[in-house]
Amino acid sequence: MRHKVLTDTNVLIAASICMTIEGSSPPIQLKHRSFDNCMGLIGLLRKFRSKRIGLLTPTIENEAWSVLERVVRKEVETSRVPREQLFPTLSTVLSTCEDRLRGILQTLQREPIIADDVKPWYARVEQMYEEFIQQAQVVDLKFETEYKTDAAAEGYRGLAHRIYEKQAKMTNRQVTQLRYDRPNEADKTLLAEAAYLYAFYKEREAQVTFYLASGDSHFSPMKGTAGGLTSRAITDRISKDFHVICDYPEEISNSLRQEVK
């Protein structure tokens, strides 16, 4: 069984932002909140580099370079760096993060993508999201909650209603988010390229497990605190239709540690 991991731009960016800013007392540690989990996956892909597990497409690489400065600027501006030092600090931090990103990209195998080959996959991805967008408009959380509450013992229906209401909101959240937060063209292109690459490797290597590492809930499941529930209708549909397993970097790292020898 071969394994492939395509890393979303948000994973590459998070793994690139980490440095200590000297000149302050004490020195300021600047680190993206997802750095540890994302760098953990990058470290594994680096370890397994000879197996060519980690993949990169021109679309992802170009987007990473285009958004890095904006994300770095936000991290610096929200840090404890004194206002008068923001500009020189930004220049230093950006240079360091660019070097980190450059090193990460060298870890991954660049996959040439022909746009015409991806178009049929893009059409299927677009159709899938359109179906979920339509579903988001008609999901009836109230009906689902009351239907389950009616089955509870009469003296516990108030409590049951509160529990089932939270459960309904959480388990449907990945779909209902599409009412106000829809995947853009870049999101759909990324998934189309992942589907294309799975089919490409499947044809040549027969058995392949294909992951898309992403912190984007348009792909990866949404986690909640209500009894450990997750919302994963879109994630499961992607796996079923395109054979692409979407998950967070730390989850994919755990799978690789168990599956790759």
C-alpha positions, 0 to 999 in steps of 0.5 A, a space after each residue: 500500500 502506497 501513501 500520498 499526502 497533499 498539503 493545503 496552503 494553510 498547512 505550509 504557511 502555519 509550518 513556516 511561521 516560527 521564530 524568536 524576535 531578539 531585541 526585546 526583554 524578554 525576547 518575543 516568541 512568534 509562532 503560528 498557533 498551528 505550527 506544532 501540528 503542521 510542522 509535525 506532519 512536515 517532519 514526517 514527510 521529510 523523514 519519509 522523503 525517499 518514499 515520495 509521500 508528500 506532494 505539492 502542486 503549482 497551485 498550492 505553491 503559488 498560493 503559499 507564496 502569495 499569502 505568506 506576507 499577509 499572514 506574517 504581517 498579521 502575526 507580527 501586528 498582533 504580537 507584543 512587538 512595540 509599534 515603532 519596531 513593527 516595520 523592521 521586525 516585519 522585514 526580518 520575520 518575513 525573510 526568516 519565514 520565507 526561508 522556512 517555506 522554501 525549505 518545506 517546499 523542497 521536502 515535497 514532490 512537485 506534481 505537474 498539473 495539466 489544467 485540461 486534465 483537472 477540468 472534469 474533476 473540477 466540474 464534479 467537485 463544483 456539483 458536489 458543493 452545489 448539492 451541499 449548498 442546496 442542502 444547507 438551505 433546507 436543513 431543519 434543525 428544529 424538526 430533528 431536535 423535536 423528533 428526537 425529544 418526543 422519544 424521551 421520557 416526559 420528565 426529561 424532555 426539557 433536558 433532552 431538548 437541550 442536548 439534542 439541539 446542541 447535537 443537531 447543530 454540531 453534527 450538521 455544522 459542516 453543511 450549515 456553514 455553507 449558508 454563509 461560508 462557501 468554498 471559493 474557486 481556489 478551494 474547489 481547484 485544490 480538491 479537484 487536483 487532489 482527486 486527479 492525483 489520486 486517480 493518477 496514482 491509482 492507475 499506476 500503483 493500484 493500491 494507494 491511500 491519498 490524504 489531503 492535509 488541511 485545516 479548512 472545514 470545507 474539507 476536514 471534519 469540524 470538531 465540537 465539544 458536545 460529547 466528542 461529536 464531529 460534523 463530517 458530511 462533506 468529508 465523508 462525501 469527498 472520501 466516497 466520491 473522490 477517494 481523498 481522505 481529508 483531515 487535520 495534520 495531526 490526524 494524518 501524522 498519527 495515521 502515517 506513524 501507524 501505516 508507513 514503515 
